[in-house]
Amino acid sequence: MSQTQANDNSFEITGLGLLPKEWDIISLGDILEEMDVRCGDVQRVNTQDIPVLSLTKEAGIILQSDRFHKRIAVKNIKSYKYIQNGWFVYNPYVIWEGAIHILKKYEFGAVSPVYPTWKLSTNAHPLYIDYLLRTPLLLDSYLRLCSGVVKRRRSISKPAFLSIKIPFPPLIEQVRIGGILSAIQLAKEKTENAVRAAKELKKSLMKYLFTYGAVPVEQAQNPPLQETDFGTIPLHWKIMPLERCSIVQTGIAKGRRLTGADIITVPYLRVANVQDGYLNLDEMKYIDIRRSEVDRFLLRKGDIVLTEGGDFDKLGRGFIWQDEIPSCVHQNHIFAVRADPTVMSPQFLGYMVQSGYAKAYFLSVAHKTTNLACINTTKLKALPVLVPSRPEQERIASMLGRVDHRIRTEGNKKKVLDELFLTLLHNLMTGKVRVNDLEI
């Protein structure tokens, strides 16, 4: 990276733009010392007491058992590299994807012998360097400096890594930048935990409600139940085919060649937009359609949109369409189920098709290949729908709706924090925003 003086208050470095004049430009080699210590060489710690760690791209350095949900035997831990809290580790084969982190959660541990391990000099703050090393500019530098023909075996050499230039503010500013980014990261993790907890609550609540109905827990000890082919349900609930209480609408096929004056372009719902229990409408695509066909394929508020296929655990995934995008149609791999409001609450039906009961039915009738399964219109129309009384439908939909509201609220909060983190990561690391100007 080249450096040129811009004015009395800043200088310019290629790829970074103008930086404050108090900042230095250094190489990673100026602040990193390689620490090639093997677990077998550490005298003060029994090798059996050294936790085996795994380097991840997103979660940092974590216990190997936490990553793989089981203990993986290490034949010769003595040959593994020993690291201490505050040391850095990177995977030379995927470093450009973010596989470079500082050890923060544990006092010490063992990592793969193929990972280079580094100790920081005293004038560099670990948190600042930790975040800096995963900025887009640095990730791009790793990729540009890697060598090798086959992508999976491309790697960055240690000399190339150490040659990378970085912005280096005074230590006190490094500390503040690291503290601000760490605080936002902590808030992100708390929000992620809240979303995860709410999803687990919804899963448990759905299992309870579609087994016992909307009754208090203390009254669910010995309730009258009935056995079905797809699970236990309350005895007083009725069952009827989906086609008797709704209309099943198929979607429009892509790739048609259309001509004529009545062709219009409208947004359409794709399989990628329909997730299990929510809709992801961040990226919408458009399709040409005859004006006369719009009403035939149009989504209407209250429709339950369901995918016809996917992984076994995602078969029939879907949610309720609330007319979020006007004049939107749906593709032919998505069904739109329009409930008869005199019989069925659309909200209740939307939750019922997410339940374990409905998923068990879909799997039982689906056409299956090695990894995928799909259902057709006939099988969907034959779905044996659970029909409690209308007041009970409303109570169940209301209870689950409140949990979904919590999931959306926390999810939106996480999106805001993600955007804030990325914005501050760039602006703080390039000096466009100074820590003294922030009120956090």
N, C-alpha and C positions, 0 to 999 in steps of 0.2 A: 504494500500500500504506500502510495506516495503522499508526502505532506508538503503543503505550501502555506505560507503566512497569508492570512486574509485581511486582518486589521488588528488594531491594538487589543481587542477583546477576544479574538478567536483565531483559530487556524483551521485549515481544511485538510481532510484526509480522504482519499479516494474510497468511495463506498459509504462514507459516513457523513460527508458534508462538513459544515462548520462545527468545530468543537471549542469549548471554553479554553482560554489561554492558560488557565491553571492546570489543565489536564495534560498528562504525558501520553505519548504513544510508545508502547513497548512491545516486545515479543513475548509470547507465552514462555519461552525459554528463560526469560529474565526473572520469572517468579515461580517456576515449577522445578522441583527436584524429583527425579525418579526414585521410587522406594521399592526395589525389587527384594522384598522380604518374604521368605517362605515360612509357612506355619511350622514346619519342622525345626526351624532355626530360632523360634521364640521360646526362650527358656522359662520365662516367668508365667506362662500360661500352658496348661495341659491341652494338647491338641483336641481332646474329646470335648473340651469346654468351649471351643471356638465355634460360633454359629456360622453355618454355611449360608452365604448371601447370594442373591441373584440381582443382576443389573437389568433394570427395565427402562423403557423409553419414557413412560409417563409417570410411573409411581416412584422412580428413583431406585435406591438400593434397599431391598427388602429381604426378609427371610425367604430362602428357597422354598420352604414348606408353605409359606403364605402364598407364593406365586403359583405353585403347582398343586396345592391342597393335599400334599402328601410329602413324606420324608423320602428324599432320593439319596440312596447310599453313595457315599464318596469313597472309592476304593483306597485312595492314598491322599488323605487330607494334608499330609506333610508337604506334598508338592504344590498345594494351593497357595495363592498369594495371601499374605496377611495384610490387612489394612486397619487403620485406626480412625476414630472420629475426626473429621476434618480433612481426610485425604480424598483425592479424586480417583475415579476409575472410569475408563472408557472402553467400549468394544470397538476395535479398529475396523471391523467389517460393516458396522451399521452406525457409526458415530454420527454421520450426517442425518440420521433419523432421530437424533436426540438421546442416544445411548451413551451419555456422559453425565455423571452425577458425583456429588460429594456425599460421603457417609455422614448422615445426621442423626439417624434414629438409634444407632447402637455404638457402644464404646469401641468395639473392635469386631472383626469378622474375617471370614475366608472367602475369596472370590476365585474365579477361574484363572488358571495360570496363564492363559493367553491374553488376559486383560492387562495393559499397562497401568501402573498405580503411581500416584504423584502426591507430593507434599508441597504445600504453599509456603512461600517466604513470609516473613512476619509483617511486611508492609502491604500485604494483599489480604483483603477480608474475604473469608470463605463464601459467605452468602452472595456477595456481589459477583465474585468470579463464577460461582455455581450458576447463577441466572445468566450471566454474560455468555457463558460457553454454550448456551442453548438458544441464543438469539438467532433470527433468520440469517443475519450476516455471517455469523460464525458457522452455522450449519452449511451454508453455501460454500464457505471457505474449505471445510472438510471435504465436501464433494468434489470441488475443483482440484484439490491436491491429492486425491486418492489415486492409486495406480492399480492396474490389473485389467485383464480383458473381460473376464466373466463377471457380471455384476455382483453375483453372490460371493465372489472371492476377491472383489476389489477391497482395498484397505488403505488406510493412511499410515505412512511411516512416522516414526517418532521424530526424526529431524523435520519433516514437513509440518507436523503438528506444532512443534516448538517454534517454528519460524513465523507462525501466524501473528500478525499485529493486532493489538487490542487497544481501545481507549482506556486510560488509567487515571481516574480522578484521585485527588488527595484521599487519604485513608478515612478521614471523618465522613467524607461524602460517600465513599464506598459503603461504610457502615449504615448510613441513613438510607441509601438506595436499597441495600439488601434488606433492611428492616421493613421498608414500605412494601416491597414486593413479597416478602415473607408474610406480612400481615394479610395481604390480599389473597395469597395462596392458602393461608389458613382459613379465611372466610370461604373460599371456594370449596375446600375440603369439607367444611361444616355443612355447606349447602348440598354437596353431593351426598353426604351422609343422611341429610334430611330427606332428600329425594329417594334414596335407597330404602330408608325406613318407611316412608309413606307407601312405596310400592309393595313392600313386604306386608304392610298393614292391609292394603287393598287385596292382595292375594289371599291372606288369611280370612278377611271379612267375606270375600266372595265365596270361599269354600264353606264358611259357616252359613251364610244367607241362603245359598242354593242347596244346602242340606237340611237345615232346620226352619228356614223362613225367617221373617222379621219378628222374631220373638226374643225377649231378654234371655241372657245366658242362663240365669237361674231357672228359667222355665224350659230349658232345652235338655234336661236330664233324661226324661223318658217321654219324648213327644211321639205322637203317632206318625210313623214314617211308612213309605212304600219303596220297594226295590224296583229299579228299572234296569234296563240293559246297560245304562251309561252312568249309573250312580244312584245313591239314596236321596230321596226328595220328600218333602212334607206330604202326608197322606191326603190332605184336602186340596192339593194343587191338581189342576186338570192338565192334560196333555193333548195337543192337537198338531197336525202337520203345519209347517210354516206357510204353505200355500193357502191354508184356510184363514189365516189371520194377517196376511201381507201380500204385497205384490213384489215379485223378484224381477228386477230390471237388469238386462245384460248391457254391456258397454259397446263402444265403437271400436272397430279394428283400425290399427295404424297402417300406413303405407298405401292407402287407396289413391288412385289417380283420379282427381276431380277436375272438371272443367265447367265453365258456365258462369253466368252473372250472379247467381245466388250463392256463391261460395263465400263463407266468412271464416275468420280465425277466432277461436275461442280457447280459453284455458282448459286443460283436461287433467284429471286425477290419474296418476300412474301408481303402479304397485309400490314403487319406492316411497310414495307419499303416505302409504297406509301401513302403520305400525300396530303392534299389539297393544291396544288400549289408548292410542293417541294418533293424531295425524301430524305429519311433518310437512308443512306447507312452505318451508323456507325457499324451495326451488320449484317453481311451477313451469311447465312447458305448455306449448300451444299446438293446436291441431286444426287443419282445414276441414270444414264440414259444410254440407248444404244447409242453408237457412231453414229449409223445411224439415230437417232432421233434428234440429236442436231440441225440440220438445221431447222427442223420443229418447234422447240420451242425457237429458238435463238432470243434474242432481238437485234435490229439493231439501229444504231444512227438515231435519228429523230422519232422513234416510240413514240406514246403517250400511256402511260400505265395507265389503269383505273381499279379501283376496281369494282367488280360486286355487292357489297352490303356493308351495314354498317348502322350507324345511319342515320336518315332522312336527316340531314344537311350535311352528308358526302358522300351521295350516288353518285357514279360516280366520286369520287375524283381521282386526278391524275396529272401527269406532263409529261414533255418531257424527254425521255431517251437519254442521250448524250454519250452512250457507256462508262460510267464511269468505268465499270468493264468488262473486255473482257470475251468473251465466257460465258455470263450470260443468263440463261433461266428464264422463269417466271411460277409461279404456276397457277393452273386452276381457281383460284378465281380472277385472273387479266387478263384483255384483253390487247392486244398490237394492237394499231390501226396504220397502216402504210399508210400515205397519198400518193395519186397520185400526184407527184410533178408538173405534167403538169396542174393540176387544183387547187391544194391547197398547201399553205405553211404549212409545218409541225408545225412550231412555231405558226402560226395563229390558226391552228386547236387545238393545245395544249391549247391555251388561251381560245378559244371558248368553249371547253368542261368544262372549269372552270367557265364560265359566268352564270349569273342568268337565262339566256335564256335556256341553256342546262340543268341546274339543275331542272328547272321547267318541262322540258320534262321528264327527268329521273323519277321524283316523280310522274308524271301523268301516267306512264306506268309500274311502279315498282310493284312487288309483295310485299305487306306490311304485317308485323306482328305487335305486340304491340309496339316494340321499333325499329325494323329493317326494312329495305327495300332492295330489290335486283332486278337486271335486268338480262335478258338473252341475248344470242347472237342475236337472232332475233330482239328484241327491240332495241338493240344497233345499229344494222345495219340500222334500220329504222329512226334513229335520223335525223331530218330535219336540215342539216348543212347550216349555213349561208355562202354565197360565194360572198364577194365583189370582185372588180377587184384585180388582183395580186399585183399591186403597193400599193393599199390600205391595203391589207393583210400585206404586208411587213412593212408599216408605223405603223400599229397597233401593230404588233409583236415587232417592235423595241422600241416603247414607253413603252410597258409593260415589255419588256426585261430589259430596263434600271432600272425600279423600282425593278424588281427581283434581279438585280445585287446589288442594294443598300441593299436589305433585306439580301442577302447572305453575303455581306461584313460586315454589322453590326452584323449578326449572328455569323460569324467566329470570329469577335472581341470579342463578348460575351463569346464564348467558351474559347478563350485564357485567358480572365480575370477570368473566372470561375476556370480554371486550376491554374492560378497564385494565386488566393485567397486561394484555398484549400492547395496548396503547402506551401505558406507562413503561413497559419493558423497553419499547423502542425509544420513547422520548427521553427517559432517564439515562439510558445507556449511550445516547448520542448528545446529551447535554442540551437538547431542545427545551426540556423542562428541568429546572433545578430543584433540588429537594427543599431548599429554603423557601421556594415559592408555593409549596404545597401545604394544604391544611388537612392532615389526615387524622 
